[in-house]
């Protein structure tokens, strides 16, 4: 994910990167611009959940003079239990298995 994000966004202008990221369903928060740094940093997130897992994608990036300068992407998955968590095992409320691992059988 990280290398793909860097390859895709690293060559874009800031407006094109904003459009590509938001068109992909990410919600972004932007830092404050400053006269010495007019292109503020952005942190963009997208999440998706299934009955078994919560998945979160994040893109952090900066621009300089209207062009993307630095990009970093991360992905994490938190599942019922810890066997399918990625990249590391995470102990969280989802591990209480509030949702059944298999659907109930119909009567």
PyMOL CGO cylinders between C-alpha atoms (Angstrom):
from pymol import cmd
from pymol.cgo import CYLINDER

trace = [
    CYLINDER, 0.00, 0.00, 0.00, 2.71, 2.45, 1.01, 0.3, 1, 1, 1, 1, 1, 1,
    CYLINDER, 2.71, 2.45, 1.01, 4.83, 1.98, -2.11, 0.3, 1, 1, 1, 1, 1, 1,
    CYLINDER, 4.83, 1.98, -2.11, 1.74, 2.18, -4.36, 0.3, 1, 1, 1, 1, 1, 1,
    CYLINDER, 1.74, 2.18, -4.36, 0.57, 5.40, -2.72, 0.3, 1, 1, 1, 1, 1, 1,
    CYLINDER, 0.57, 5.40, -2.72, 4.03, 6.90, -3.12, 0.3, 1, 1, 1, 1, 1, 1,
    CYLINDER, 4.03, 6.90, -3.12, 4.24, 5.84, -6.77, 0.3, 1, 1, 1, 1, 1, 1,
    CYLINDER, 4.24, 5.84, -6.77, 0.81, 7.22, -7.67, 0.3, 1, 1, 1, 1, 1, 1,
    CYLINDER, 0.81, 7.22, -7.67, 0.76, 10.47, -5.74, 0.3, 1, 1, 1, 1, 1, 1,
    CYLINDER, 0.76, 10.47, -5.74, 4.46, 11.35, -5.72, 0.3, 1, 1, 1, 1, 1, 1,
    CYLINDER, 4.46, 11.35, -5.72, 4.33, 12.77, -9.24, 0.3, 1, 1, 1, 1, 1, 1,
    CYLINDER, 4.33, 12.77, -9.24, 1.10, 14.77, -8.93, 0.3, 1, 1, 1, 1, 1, 1,
    CYLINDER, 1.10, 14.77, -8.93, 0.29, 18.39, -8.41, 0.3, 1, 1, 1, 1, 1, 1,
    CYLINDER, 0.29, 18.39, -8.41, -1.40, 19.19, -5.09, 0.3, 1, 1, 1, 1, 1, 1,
    CYLINDER, -1.40, 19.19, -5.09, -4.84, 19.81, -6.69, 0.3, 1, 1, 1, 1, 1, 1,
    CYLINDER, -4.84, 19.81, -6.69, -4.63, 16.54, -8.65, 0.3, 1, 1, 1, 1, 1, 1,
    CYLINDER, -4.63, 16.54, -8.65, -3.62, 14.63, -5.51, 0.3, 1, 1, 1, 1, 1, 1,
    CYLINDER, -3.62, 14.63, -5.51, -6.53, 16.12, -3.54, 0.3, 1, 1, 1, 1, 1, 1,
    CYLINDER, -6.53, 16.12, -3.54, -8.94, 15.11, -6.29, 0.3, 1, 1, 1, 1, 1, 1,
    CYLINDER, -8.94, 15.11, -6.29, -7.54, 11.57, -6.63, 0.3, 1, 1, 1, 1, 1, 1,
    CYLINDER, -7.54, 11.57, -6.63, -7.61, 10.99, -2.87, 0.3, 1, 1, 1, 1, 1, 1,
    CYLINDER, -7.61, 10.99, -2.87, -11.11, 12.36, -2.31, 0.3, 1, 1, 1, 1, 1, 1,
    CYLINDER, -11.11, 12.36, -2.31, -12.46, 10.58, -5.42, 0.3, 1, 1, 1, 1, 1, 1,
    CYLINDER, -12.46, 10.58, -5.42, -11.19, 7.33, -3.84, 0.3, 1, 1, 1, 1, 1, 1,
    CYLINDER, -11.19, 7.33, -3.84, -13.44, 7.99, -0.82, 0.3, 1, 1, 1, 1, 1, 1,
    CYLINDER, -13.44, 7.99, -0.82, -10.89, 9.34, 1.65, 0.3, 1, 1, 1, 1, 1, 1,
    CYLINDER, -10.89, 9.34, 1.65, -11.72, 12.13, 4.08, 0.3, 1, 1, 1, 1, 1, 1,
    CYLINDER, -11.72, 12.13, 4.08, -8.89, 14.59, 4.65, 0.3, 1, 1, 1, 1, 1, 1,
    CYLINDER, -8.89, 14.59, 4.65, -7.85, 16.95, 7.42, 0.3, 1, 1, 1, 1, 1, 1,
    CYLINDER, -7.85, 16.95, 7.42, -5.46, 19.72, 6.52, 0.3, 1, 1, 1, 1, 1, 1,
    CYLINDER, -5.46, 19.72, 6.52, -2.95, 21.57, 8.64, 0.3, 1, 1, 1, 1, 1, 1,
    CYLINDER, -2.95, 21.57, 8.64, -2.72, 25.33, 8.65, 0.3, 1, 1, 1, 1, 1, 1,
    CYLINDER, -2.72, 25.33, 8.65, -0.92, 27.12, 5.86, 0.3, 1, 1, 1, 1, 1, 1,
    CYLINDER, -0.92, 27.12, 5.86, 1.87, 29.52, 6.72, 0.3, 1, 1, 1, 1, 1, 1,
    CYLINDER, 1.87, 29.52, 6.72, 3.56, 32.16, 4.60, 0.3, 1, 1, 1, 1, 1, 1,
    CYLINDER, 3.56, 32.16, 4.60, 6.75, 30.06, 4.62, 0.3, 1, 1, 1, 1, 1, 1,
    CYLINDER, 6.75, 30.06, 4.62, 4.81, 26.86, 3.92, 0.3, 1, 1, 1, 1, 1, 1,
    CYLINDER, 4.81, 26.86, 3.92, 1.66, 27.65, 1.86, 0.3, 1, 1, 1, 1, 1, 1,
    CYLINDER, 1.66, 27.65, 1.86, 0.81, 23.97, 1.10, 0.3, 1, 1, 1, 1, 1, 1,
    CYLINDER, 0.81, 23.97, 1.10, -0.28, 22.47, 4.43, 0.3, 1, 1, 1, 1, 1, 1,
    CYLINDER, -0.28, 22.47, 4.43, 0.14, 18.81, 5.33, 0.3, 1, 1, 1, 1, 1, 1,
    CYLINDER, 0.14, 18.81, 5.33, -2.87, 16.55, 4.83, 0.3, 1, 1, 1, 1, 1, 1,
    CYLINDER, -2.87, 16.55, 4.83, -3.87, 13.35, 6.61, 0.3, 1, 1, 1, 1, 1, 1,
    CYLINDER, -3.87, 13.35, 6.61, -6.51, 11.41, 4.72, 0.3, 1, 1, 1, 1, 1, 1,
    CYLINDER, -6.51, 11.41, 4.72, -8.36, 8.36, 6.04, 0.3, 1, 1, 1, 1, 1, 1,
    CYLINDER, -8.36, 8.36, 6.04, -10.75, 5.73, 4.81, 0.3, 1, 1, 1, 1, 1, 1,
    CYLINDER, -10.75, 5.73, 4.81, -12.25, 2.89, 6.83, 0.3, 1, 1, 1, 1, 1, 1,
    CYLINDER, -12.25, 2.89, 6.83, -14.31, -0.17, 6.02, 0.3, 1, 1, 1, 1, 1, 1,
    CYLINDER, -14.31, -0.17, 6.02, -15.73, -2.85, 8.28, 0.3, 1, 1, 1, 1, 1, 1,
    CYLINDER, -15.73, -2.85, 8.28, -17.02, -6.35, 7.74, 0.3, 1, 1, 1, 1, 1, 1,
    CYLINDER, -17.02, -6.35, 7.74, -18.60, -8.56, 10.40, 0.3, 1, 1, 1, 1, 1, 1,
    CYLINDER, -18.60, -8.56, 10.40, -15.12, -9.87, 11.21, 0.3, 1, 1, 1, 1, 1, 1,
    CYLINDER, -15.12, -9.87, 11.21, -12.67, -7.01, 10.59, 0.3, 1, 1, 1, 1, 1, 1,
    CYLINDER, -12.67, -7.01, 10.59, -12.18, -3.25, 10.73, 0.3, 1, 1, 1, 1, 1, 1,
    CYLINDER, -12.18, -3.25, 10.73, -9.80, -2.00, 8.04, 0.3, 1, 1, 1, 1, 1, 1,
    CYLINDER, -9.80, -2.00, 8.04, -8.25, 1.47, 8.00, 0.3, 1, 1, 1, 1, 1, 1,
    CYLINDER, -8.25, 1.47, 8.00, -6.21, 3.13, 5.26, 0.3, 1, 1, 1, 1, 1, 1,
    CYLINDER, -6.21, 3.13, 5.26, -4.32, 6.36, 5.79, 0.3, 1, 1, 1, 1, 1, 1,
    CYLINDER, -4.32, 6.36, 5.79, -2.37, 8.69, 3.53, 0.3, 1, 1, 1, 1, 1, 1,
    CYLINDER, -2.37, 8.69, 3.53, -0.21, 11.46, 5.01, 0.3, 1, 1, 1, 1, 1, 1,
    CYLINDER, -0.21, 11.46, 5.01, 1.33, 13.87, 2.55, 0.3, 1, 1, 1, 1, 1, 1,
    CYLINDER, 1.33, 13.87, 2.55, 2.85, 17.27, 2.06, 0.3, 1, 1, 1, 1, 1, 1,
    CYLINDER, 2.85, 17.27, 2.06, 3.34, 19.48, -0.97, 0.3, 1, 1, 1, 1, 1, 1,
    CYLINDER, 3.34, 19.48, -0.97, 5.86, 22.13, -1.86, 0.3, 1, 1, 1, 1, 1, 1,
    CYLINDER, 5.86, 22.13, -1.86, 5.30, 24.80, -4.52, 0.3, 1, 1, 1, 1, 1, 1,
    CYLINDER, 5.30, 24.80, -4.52, 2.10, 23.06, -5.60, 0.3, 1, 1, 1, 1, 1, 1,
    CYLINDER, 2.10, 23.06, -5.60, 3.64, 19.60, -6.15, 0.3, 1, 1, 1, 1, 1, 1,
    CYLINDER, 3.64, 19.60, -6.15, 3.44, 16.59, -3.85, 0.3, 1, 1, 1, 1, 1, 1,
    CYLINDER, 3.44, 16.59, -3.85, 6.71, 16.44, -1.91, 0.3, 1, 1, 1, 1, 1, 1,
    CYLINDER, 6.71, 16.44, -1.91, 6.38, 13.59, 0.59, 0.3, 1, 1, 1, 1, 1, 1,
    CYLINDER, 6.38, 13.59, 0.59, 3.85, 10.76, 0.85, 0.3, 1, 1, 1, 1, 1, 1,
    CYLINDER, 3.85, 10.76, 0.85, 3.36, 8.00, 3.38, 0.3, 1, 1, 1, 1, 1, 1,
    CYLINDER, 3.36, 8.00, 3.38, 0.62, 5.39, 3.39, 0.3, 1, 1, 1, 1, 1, 1,
    CYLINDER, 0.62, 5.39, 3.39, -0.42, 2.93, 6.06, 0.3, 1, 1, 1, 1, 1, 1,
    CYLINDER, -0.42, 2.93, 6.06, -2.97, 0.13, 6.36, 0.3, 1, 1, 1, 1, 1, 1,
    CYLINDER, -2.97, 0.13, 6.36, -4.13, -1.78, 9.40, 0.3, 1, 1, 1, 1, 1, 1,
    CYLINDER, -4.13, -1.78, 9.40, -6.66, -4.52, 9.97, 0.3, 1, 1, 1, 1, 1, 1,
    CYLINDER, -6.66, -4.52, 9.97, -8.22, -5.32, 13.34, 0.3, 1, 1, 1, 1, 1, 1,
    CYLINDER, -8.22, -5.32, 13.34, -10.24, -8.55, 13.31, 0.3, 1, 1, 1, 1, 1, 1,
    CYLINDER, -10.24, -8.55, 13.31, -12.27, -10.62, 15.75, 0.3, 1, 1, 1, 1, 1, 1,
    CYLINDER, -12.27, -10.62, 15.75, -9.56, -12.43, 17.69, 0.3, 1, 1, 1, 1, 1, 1,
    CYLINDER, -9.56, -12.43, 17.69, -6.00, -11.48, 16.83, 0.3, 1, 1, 1, 1, 1, 1,
    CYLINDER, -6.00, -11.48, 16.83, -4.98, -14.12, 14.25, 0.3, 1, 1, 1, 1, 1, 1,
    CYLINDER, -4.98, -14.12, 14.25, -5.96, -11.99, 11.22, 0.3, 1, 1, 1, 1, 1, 1,
    CYLINDER, -5.96, -11.99, 11.22, -4.86, -8.59, 12.58, 0.3, 1, 1, 1, 1, 1, 1,
    CYLINDER, -4.86, -8.59, 12.58, -2.31, -6.82, 10.37, 0.3, 1, 1, 1, 1, 1, 1,
    CYLINDER, -2.31, -6.82, 10.37, 0.43, -5.64, 10.49, 0.3, 1, 1, 1, 1, 1, 1,
    CYLINDER, 0.43, -5.64, 10.49, 0.52, -6.41, 14.24, 0.3, 1, 1, 1, 1, 1, 1,
    CYLINDER, 0.52, -6.41, 14.24, -1.82, -8.18, 16.62, 0.3, 1, 1, 1, 1, 1, 1,
    CYLINDER, -1.82, -8.18, 16.62, -4.17, -5.67, 18.26, 0.3, 1, 1, 1, 1, 1, 1,
    CYLINDER, -4.17, -5.67, 18.26, -6.15, -6.33, 21.42, 0.3, 1, 1, 1, 1, 1, 1,
    CYLINDER, -6.15, -6.33, 21.42, -9.32, -4.26, 21.07, 0.3, 1, 1, 1, 1, 1, 1,
    CYLINDER, -9.32, -4.26, 21.07, -13.07, -4.34, 21.81, 0.3, 1, 1, 1, 1, 1, 1,
    CYLINDER, -13.07, -4.34, 21.81, -13.69, -6.25, 18.56, 0.3, 1, 1, 1, 1, 1, 1,
    CYLINDER, -13.69, -6.25, 18.56, -11.84, -9.19, 20.13, 0.3, 1, 1, 1, 1, 1, 1,
    CYLINDER, -11.84, -9.19, 20.13, -14.79, -9.68, 22.50, 0.3, 1, 1, 1, 1, 1, 1,
    CYLINDER, -14.79, -9.68, 22.50, -16.46, -11.30, 19.48, 0.3, 1, 1, 1, 1, 1, 1,
    CYLINDER, -16.46, -11.30, 19.48, -19.66, -9.38, 19.83, 0.3, 1, 1, 1, 1, 1, 1,
    CYLINDER, -19.66, -9.38, 19.83, -20.58, -10.49, 16.32, 0.3, 1, 1, 1, 1, 1, 1,
    CYLINDER, -20.58, -10.49, 16.32, -20.75, -14.26, 15.78, 0.3, 1, 1, 1, 1, 1, 1,
    CYLINDER, -20.75, -14.26, 15.78, -17.89, -15.72, 13.75, 0.3, 1, 1, 1, 1, 1, 1,
    CYLINDER, -17.89, -15.72, 13.75, -20.43, -17.70, 11.71, 0.3, 1, 1, 1, 1, 1, 1,
    CYLINDER, -20.43, -17.70, 11.71, -24.02, -16.68, 11.09, 0.3, 1, 1, 1, 1, 1, 1,
    CYLINDER, -24.02, -16.68, 11.09, -26.69, -18.49, 13.11, 0.3, 1, 1, 1, 1, 1, 1,
    CYLINDER, -26.69, -18.49, 13.11, -28.45, -21.40, 11.39, 0.3, 1, 1, 1, 1, 1, 1,
    CYLINDER, -28.45, -21.40, 11.39, -32.06, -20.73, 10.38, 0.3, 1, 1, 1, 1, 1, 1,
    CYLINDER, -32.06, -20.73, 10.38, -34.75, -22.65, 12.27, 0.3, 1, 1, 1, 1, 1, 1,
]
cmd.load_cgo(trace, "trace")
